[in-house]
Amino acid sequence: MDLSHSEVKLRTLKALIKEASLTQRSLSQKTGIAEVTINSWVAGKYMPKLDNAVVMAKALGVSLKTLSESLGIDVSGLPDDISSD
């Protein structure tokens, strides 16, 4: 049975934070981003600016594409990074 893209369960930002063995507070301390700001992103009230998204992705050990998906951004059709050897 094929699942459509909308039926596939994507990891939420909250799940990414948990998978990184962090709390919103420890992520705040690690990134220098205010805990209340991180909370608003987790709650879906606001979206991070690109510079903060980069900091978050690094701290969580995920790609920007994965972080974007966790925030509900449709990244279908966006190419994956290609390593240049």
Rosetta blueprint (number, residue, H / E / L):
1 M L
2 D L
3 L L
4 S L
5 H H
6 S H
7 E H
8 V L
9 K L
10 L L
11 R L
12 T L
13 L H
14 K H
15 A H
16 L H
17 I H
18 K H
19 E H
20 A L
21 S L
22 L L
23 T L
24 Q H
25 R H
26 S H
27 L H
28 S H
29 Q H
30 K H
31 T H
32 G L
33 I L
34 A L
35 E H
36 V H
37 T H
38 I H
39 N H
40 S H
41 W H
42 V H
43 A L
44 G L
45 K L
46 Y L
47 M L
48 P L
49 K L
50 L H
51 D H
52 N H
53 A H
54 V H
55 V H
56 M H
57 A H
58 K H
59 A H
60 L H
61 G L
62 V L
63 S L
64 L H
65 K H
66 T H
67 L H
68 S H
69 E H
70 S H
71 L L
72 G L
73 I L
74 D L
75 V L
76 S L
77 G L
78 L L
79 P L
80 D L
81 D L
82 I L
83 S L
84 S L
85 D L
